[in-house]
Amino acid sequence: MTDEALLIIDYTNDFVDDNGALTCGKPAQVLADQIVKLADEFYEAGKWVILPTDKHFKGNPYHPETKLFPPHNLPNTWGRKFYGPLEDWYQAHKDSDHVVLLDKGRYSAFCGTGLDLFLRERHVGRVHLTGVCTDICVLHTAMDAYNHGYDITVHEKAVAALNDAGQNWALNHFKSCLGAEVVD
């Protein structure tokens, strides 16, 4: 039997809170309880809860996002802390070997990280995707998961984009091009 992992992607103040540097706003804020509920379910079942989280450096001339977006998810800032109840959940569970904060520097949680090896060592065959932004980091993580051969489940009520057009396009792309299961 293959194991499963929940990925909570970039659910930070900078991406979710009204005062965040690159916020998805209210559509992302309403996801908080569902994301924490999923985290509890996976944790209590002995499955993996992984929090791939952007880590950027202000004015980095070598990173393409520096030209595309305002500074966000800078180390040791309020913006990089998890949003609302997820921060409390993480603080209560961060010492568990089944809860992993994964620093990432690109859209995909697989790019430049050890995520693929981590999952394979633990016989994870299905990744469950939640977080933000649906049409950016969640999408690129899904594409890499697909290319690495993972089964993909996207939790529609636990992802949000910067706008409705991006949300709808990405949800359709998950199903039609990546063969992902999209569930409530």
C-alpha positions as CSV (number, residue, x, y, z in Angstrom):
1,M,0.0,0.0,0.0
2,T,1.3,3.4,-0.9
3,D,1.2,6.2,1.7
4,E,-0.2,9.7,1.1
5,A,1.0,13.2,1.9
6,L,-0.9,16.4,2.3
7,L,1.0,19.4,0.9
8,I,-0.1,22.8,2.3
9,I,1.5,25.2,-0.2
10,D,2.4,28.8,0.7
11,Y,-0.5,29.4,3.2
12,T,1.3,32.4,4.7
13,N,0.3,35.9,5.8
14,D,1.9,37.4,2.7
15,F,-0.3,35.3,0.4
16,V,-3.5,35.2,2.5
17,D,-3.9,38.1,4.9
18,D,-5.5,41.4,3.8
19,N,-2.1,43.1,4.6
20,G,0.0,40.5,2.8
21,A,2.4,41.5,0.1
22,L,0.9,39.3,-2.6
23,T,-2.5,38.3,-1.2
24,C,-5.2,36.1,-2.6
25,G,-7.4,37.8,0.0
26,K,-10.8,36.6,1.2
27,P,-11.0,33.5,-1.1
28,A,-7.8,32.3,0.6
29,Q,-8.8,33.3,4.1
30,V,-12.0,31.2,4.1
31,L,-9.8,28.1,3.4
32,A,-8.2,28.2,6.9
33,D,-10.6,25.8,8.7
34,Q,-10.7,23.3,5.8
35,I,-6.9,23.3,5.6
36,V,-6.5,22.7,9.4
37,K,-9.2,20.0,9.2
38,L,-7.2,18.2,6.5
39,A,-4.0,18.6,8.4
40,D,-5.6,17.0,11.5
41,E,-7.0,14.2,9.4
42,F,-3.7,13.4,7.8
43,Y,-1.7,13.8,11.1
44,E,-4.1,11.6,13.1
45,A,-4.0,8.9,10.4
46,G,-0.1,8.9,10.7
47,K,0.3,10.4,7.2
48,W,2.6,13.1,6.2
49,V,1.8,16.8,6.4
50,I,4.3,18.9,4.4
51,L,4.3,22.7,4.3
52,P,6.2,23.8,1.2
53,T,6.7,27.5,1.8
54,D,8.3,30.2,-0.3
55,K,11.5,31.7,1.1
56,H,12.7,34.7,-0.8
57,F,15.3,37.4,-0.2
58,K,14.6,41.0,-0.9
59,G,16.1,42.4,-4.0
60,N,17.8,39.1,-5.0
61,P,19.0,39.9,-8.5
62,Y,19.4,36.2,-9.4
63,H,15.8,35.3,-8.8
64,P,13.2,35.9,-11.6
65,E,10.4,36.6,-9.1
66,T,12.2,39.7,-8.0
67,K,11.1,41.4,-11.3
68,L,7.6,39.9,-11.3
69,F,6.3,40.4,-7.7
70,P,6.8,42.6,-4.7
71,P,9.0,41.2,-2.0
72,H,7.2,38.4,-0.2
73,N,7.8,35.5,2.3
74,L,11.1,37.0,3.5
75,P,12.8,35.1,6.3
76,N,11.9,35.9,9.9
77,T,9.0,38.2,8.9
78,W,5.3,38.2,9.8
79,G,4.6,37.7,6.1
80,R,6.2,34.3,6.1
81,K,4.3,33.0,9.1
82,F,1.4,30.7,8.4
83,Y,-2.0,32.4,8.2
84,G,-4.4,32.3,11.2
85,P,-5.2,28.9,12.7
86,L,-2.6,27.1,10.5
87,E,0.2,29.0,12.4
88,D,-1.3,27.6,15.7
89,W,-1.6,24.1,14.2
90,Y,2.0,24.2,13.0
91,Q,3.4,25.4,16.3
92,A,1.6,22.6,18.1
93,H,2.8,19.9,15.7
94,K,6.2,21.2,14.3
95,D,8.2,18.7,16.4
96,S,6.5,15.7,14.9
97,D,8.5,13.7,12.4
98,H,5.3,13.6,10.3
99,V,5.1,17.4,9.9
100,V,7.7,19.0,7.7
101,L,8.3,22.7,6.8
102,L,9.9,22.7,3.4
103,D,11.6,25.9,2.2
104,K,11.3,26.4,-1.5
105,G,12.6,29.1,-3.8
106,R,10.5,28.4,-6.9
107,Y,6.9,27.9,-7.7
108,S,7.0,24.1,-7.6
109,A,7.6,22.4,-4.2
110,F,9.7,19.9,-6.2
111,C,12.1,22.4,-7.8
112,G,15.4,22.6,-5.9
113,T,14.2,20.7,-2.9
114,G,14.5,17.2,-1.7
115,L,10.7,16.6,-1.8
116,D,10.7,13.8,-4.4
117,L,13.3,11.8,-2.5
118,F,11.5,12.4,0.8
119,L,8.2,11.1,-0.6
120,R,9.8,8.1,-2.4
121,E,11.7,7.1,0.8
122,R,8.4,7.0,2.6
123,H,6.6,5.1,-0.3
124,V,4.2,8.0,-0.9
125,G,2.3,7.5,-4.1
126,R,-0.4,10.2,-3.8
127,V,-0.1,13.8,-3.0
128,H,-3.0,15.9,-1.8
129,L,-2.6,19.6,-2.7
130,T,-3.9,22.6,-0.8
131,G,-2.9,26.2,-0.4
132,V,-2.2,29.1,-2.7
133,C,-2.0,30.3,-5.4
134,T,-4.0,27.7,-7.3
135,D,-2.7,28.8,-10.7
136,I,0.9,29.4,-9.7
137,C,2.6,27.4,-6.9
138,V,-0.2,24.8,-6.5
139,L,-0.3,24.3,-10.3
140,H,3.5,24.1,-10.8
141,T,3.7,21.6,-7.9
142,A,0.9,19.5,-9.5
143,M,2.7,19.5,-12.9
144,D,5.9,18.3,-11.3
145,A,4.1,15.7,-9.2
146,Y,2.5,14.5,-12.5
147,N,5.9,14.4,-14.2
148,H,7.4,12.4,-11.3
149,G,4.5,9.9,-11.5
150,Y,2.5,10.7,-8.4
151,D,-1.2,10.4,-8.2
152,I,-2.7,13.8,-7.4
153,T,-5.7,15.0,-5.5
154,V,-6.5,18.7,-5.4
155,H,-8.9,19.8,-2.6
156,E,-11.0,22.5,-4.4
157,K,-12.3,24.0,-1.1
158,A,-8.7,24.3,0.2
159,V,-7.0,26.2,-2.7
160,A,-7.3,29.8,-3.9
161,A,-5.9,32.0,-6.7
162,L,-5.3,35.7,-7.1
163,N,-8.5,35.9,-9.2
164,D,-11.5,33.7,-10.4
165,A,-10.2,33.3,-13.9
166,G,-6.9,31.8,-12.6
167,Q,-8.8,29.6,-10.2
168,N,-11.2,28.2,-12.8
169,W,-8.5,27.6,-15.4
170,A,-6.2,25.8,-13.0
171,L,-8.9,23.5,-11.6
172,N,-9.8,22.5,-15.2
173,H,-6.2,22.0,-16.1
174,F,-5.7,19.7,-13.1
175,K,-8.5,17.4,-14.3
176,S,-8.1,17.7,-18.1
177,C,-4.3,17.7,-18.5
178,L,-2.9,16.1,-15.3
179,G,-5.5,13.5,-14.6
180,A,-5.8,14.8,-11.1
181,E,-8.8,14.0,-8.8
182,V,-10.4,17.3,-7.8
183,V,-12.5,16.9,-4.6
184,D,-14.4,19.2,-2.3
